[in-house]
Amino acid sequence: MNAVSLGPLVLAADRFAVVLAIFVFLIVTGIMARRVDERFNAWSWGAFLGGIIGARLGHVLINMESFMADPLRIFAVWQGGFYWPTGAAAVIVSLLVMLPTGRQRLWAVLPLALSLIVWNTTWQLTGGTDPLAVPDQAFETLEGNGYRLEEHKGTPQVVNLWATWCPPCRREMPMMADIAASTDDVTFVFANQGEGRTAIQRYLAASGLSLDTILVDQFSDLSRFYSAPGLPATLFIDADGVLQHAHLGEISREVLVEKIENLRTSITPSGDTRP
């Protein structure tokens, strides 16, 4: 799965690439502040904060309708959701405002270029999703019936790996249940990892959630099969039963909707999956 493990800490590959690029940017500008011009210290933090805020606001404005239903979600930056053009614009503004001379601006290109190279290289090395076919294995539903992912080929599937003890799983579950209930052309499967029926039923009763397909994967076979290093993990499987994308960590409504639309567009009008 496209994730990086640092001891007990697990980061999605795209987030790890961004964190590493920001770290390089701050280190290089810190060195430049000591050896070239002390103004680079203030500029680095202005560019960093301005870029993050600008990218987040850009994402919110693009998806305003989604955020209007729950405005506090604007601050849920841990879900992801950043629009890089507005973030880049904010960085450029900080450069023009905080670094008044041409010499300073020319020096500023160095940390910006290095961080971009680090981000791109890291993403190329750690990103990507192995196109695994669904396992040929029978799982048991909460009702005690048999269920095979392979038998549901022909329809895209969203498989959420979760557990009742997992806080981000519980945070995203009501949103995912809402989208699952309103989506007819994609099958949602909620595969509990490592717990028994009693824990699952207790959680569903306390939360008031209603989910159509819940798998009781007591030995976390799906997590091992897809190499998921943590929970939650959301798998987007096309109509041929092949994994197209894996999202590690709490997922936002916007990303979930986007990935579902990608699954839809991978199907031609005749029903064949596009190459």
C-alpha positions in Angstrom: 0.0 0.0 0.0 1.2 3.5 -0.8 2.3 4.4 2.8 5.5 4.9 4.7 6.1 3.5 8.2 8.3 5.3 10.6 8.3 3.1 13.7 4.8 3.4 15.2 4.0 6.3 12.9 2.3 5.5 9.5 1.9 8.2 6.9 0.2 8.0 3.5 2.9 8.3 0.7 1.5 11.7 -0.5 1.5 13.2 2.9 5.0 11.8 3.7 6.3 13.5 0.5 4.8 16.8 1.5 6.1 16.6 5.1 9.6 15.7 3.9 9.6 18.6 1.3 8.5 21.1 4.0 11.3 19.8 6.3 13.9 20.3 3.6 12.5 23.8 2.9 12.7 24.9 6.5 16.2 23.4 7.0 17.6 25.1 3.9 16.1 28.5 4.6 17.4 28.2 8.2 20.9 27.8 6.9 20.4 30.7 4.5 19.2 32.9 7.4 22.5 32.3 9.2 24.8 32.6 6.3 23.1 34.9 3.7 20.4 37.0 5.2 18.5 36.7 8.5 15.3 37.8 6.7 15.0 34.2 5.3 14.1 33.0 8.7 10.9 35.0 8.9 10.1 34.5 5.2 10.4 30.7 5.5 7.7 30.6 8.2 5.6 33.1 6.4 5.8 31.1 3.2 5.1 27.8 5.0 2.0 29.1 6.9 0.8 31.1 3.9 1.1 28.2 1.6 -0.8 25.8 3.9 -3.6 28.3 4.6 -3.8 29.3 0.9 -4.0 25.7 -0.3 -6.6 24.8 2.3 -8.8 27.9 1.5 -8.5 27.1 -2.2 -9.8 23.6 -1.6 -12.6 24.9 0.6 -13.8 27.4 -2.0 -13.8 24.8 -4.8 -15.9 22.5 -2.6 -17.9 25.2 -0.9 -21.2 23.3 -1.2 -19.8 20.3 0.6 -18.4 22.4 3.4 -21.5 24.5 3.9 -23.3 21.5 5.5 -20.5 21.2 8.1 -18.4 24.4 8.3 -16.3 23.2 11.2 -14.8 20.6 8.8 -12.8 23.4 7.2 -10.4 23.0 10.1 -10.2 19.2 9.7 -6.9 19.5 7.9 -5.8 16.0 9.0 -8.4 14.7 6.4 -6.3 16.2 3.6 -7.7 18.5 1.0 -5.4 21.2 -0.4 -5.4 23.0 -3.7 -1.8 23.6 -4.7 -2.3 26.5 -7.1 -3.7 28.8 -4.4 -0.9 27.6 -2.0 1.7 28.4 -4.6 0.2 31.8 -5.1 0.4 32.5 -1.4 4.1 31.5 -1.3 4.8 33.8 -4.3 3.0 36.7 -2.5 5.1 36.1 0.7 8.3 36.1 -1.4 7.4 39.5 -3.0 6.3 41.1 0.2 8.9 39.8 2.7 11.9 39.7 0.4 12.2 43.2 -1.2 15.5 42.8 -3.1 16.2 40.9 -6.3 19.2 39.2 -4.7 17.0 37.8 -1.8 14.4 36.6 -4.3 17.0 34.9 -6.4 18.3 33.1 -3.3 14.7 32.1 -2.4 14.6 30.0 -5.5 17.1 27.5 -4.0 14.9 26.2 -1.1 11.8 26.2 -3.2 13.4 24.2 -6.0 15.0 21.7 -3.6 11.8 21.1 -1.7 10.0 20.6 -5.1 12.6 18.1 -6.2 12.4 16.2 -2.8 8.6 16.1 -3.0 8.5 14.8 -6.6 11.3 12.2 -6.0 9.7 11.0 -2.7 6.3 10.7 -4.3 7.6 8.8 -7.3 9.4 6.3 -5.0 6.7 5.8 -2.4 3.5 6.5 -4.2 1.5 4.4 -6.6 -0.9 1.5 -6.0 -0.3 -2.2 -6.9 -3.2 -3.3 -9.1 -4.1 -6.3 -7.0 -7.0 -8.5 -7.9 -9.5 -9.2 -5.1 -8.7 -12.2 -2.9 -10.4 -15.5 -3.7 -11.6 -15.9 -0.1 -14.9 -16.2 1.6 -15.7 -13.8 4.4 -18.6 -13.9 6.8 -21.0 -11.0 7.1 -22.4 -9.7 10.4 -25.6 -11.6 9.7 -23.6 -14.9 9.3 -23.8 -15.2 5.5 -20.9 -15.9 3.2 -19.4 -13.1 1.1 -16.8 -13.1 -1.7 -15.5 -9.8 -3.2 -14.8 -11.8 -6.4 -18.5 -12.6 -6.8 -19.3 -8.9 -7.1 -17.2 -8.2 -10.2 -19.0 -6.1 -12.7 -19.7 -3.4 -10.2 -17.1 -1.1 -8.7 -16.5 -1.6 -5.0 -15.4 0.6 -2.1 -14.0 -1.5 0.7 -13.4 0.3 4.1 -11.1 -1.5 6.6 -12.0 -0.3 10.1 -12.3 -1.2 13.7 -14.5 0.1 16.6 -11.5 1.1 18.7 -10.1 3.4 15.9 -11.0 7.1 16.4 -10.6 8.2 12.8 -12.6 5.2 11.7 -15.5 6.3 13.9 -15.2 9.9 12.7 -15.4 9.0 9.0 -18.0 6.3 9.4 -21.2 8.4 9.5 -20.1 10.3 6.3 -19.3 7.1 4.5 -22.6 5.5 5.6 -24.4 8.5 4.2 -22.7 8.3 0.8 -23.1 4.5 0.7 -26.8 4.9 1.2 -27.1 7.4 -1.7 -24.9 5.5 -4.1 -26.5 2.8 -6.2 -23.9 2.0 -8.8 -21.0 1.3 -6.4 -21.0 -1.5 -3.8 -19.8 -0.4 -0.3 -18.3 -3.1 1.9 -17.3 -2.3 5.6 -14.8 -4.9 6.6 -14.2 -4.8 10.4 -10.6 -5.9 11.2 -9.8 -8.1 14.2 -13.0 -7.8 16.2 -16.0 -10.1 16.9 -19.7 -9.6 16.3 -20.4 -8.4 19.8 -18.1 -5.4 19.5 -19.4 -4.5 16.1 -23.1 -4.8 17.1 -22.4 -2.7 20.2 -20.8 0.1 18.2 -23.6 0.1 15.6 -26.3 0.3 18.2 -24.5 3.1 20.1 -23.9 5.1 16.9 -27.2 4.5 15.3 -25.6 3.6 12.0 -27.1 1.3 9.4 -24.6 -0.4 7.0 -25.7 -2.8 4.3 -22.6 -5.0 4.1 -20.4 -5.6 7.1 -17.7 -8.2 7.0 -16.4 -9.8 10.2 -12.7 -10.2 9.4 -11.5 -11.4 12.8 -8.0 -12.3 11.6 -7.5 -9.1 9.5 -7.0 -11.1 6.4 -7.9 -8.2 4.1 -5.4 -5.9 5.9 -2.6 -8.4 5.3 -3.7 -9.1 1.7 -3.6 -5.4 0.8 -0.6 -4.7 3.1 -2.5 -2.0 5.0 -0.2 -0.8 7.8 -2.9 0.9 9.7 -6.6 1.8 10.0 -8.7 3.2 8.5 -7.9 2.2 4.9 -10.3 2.7 2.0 -9.8 0.5 -1.1 -11.3 1.6 -4.5 -11.7 -1.5 -6.6 -12.9 -1.3 -10.3 -15.5 -3.4 -12.0 -12.9 -6.0 -12.9 -12.0 -6.5 -9.2 -8.7 -4.8 -9.5 -7.5 -2.3 -6.9 -7.2 1.2 -8.4 -6.4 3.3 -5.4 -5.9 2.8 -1.7 -6.4 5.7 0.8 -4.7 5.3 4.2 -6.1 7.3 7.1 -9.3 9.3 7.6 -10.9 10.2 4.3 -12.8 13.4 3.5 -16.1 13.5 1.7 -14.5 15.3 -1.2 -11.8 12.7 -1.7 -14.3 9.8 -1.4 -16.6 11.4 -4.0 -13.7 12.1 -6.3 -12.4 8.5 -6.1 -15.9 7.0 -6.6 -16.3 9.2 -9.8 -13.0 7.9 -11.0 -14.3 4.3 -10.6 -17.4 5.3 -12.6 -15.4 6.8 -15.4 -13.3 3.7 -15.7 -16.3 1.9 -17.1 -17.2 2.3 -20.8 -20.9 2.6 -21.8 -20.8 -1.1 -22.9 -19.8 -2.1 -19.4 -16.2 -2.9 -20.2 -13.5 -1.5 -18.0 -11.2 1.0 -19.8 -7.6 -0.1 -20.1 
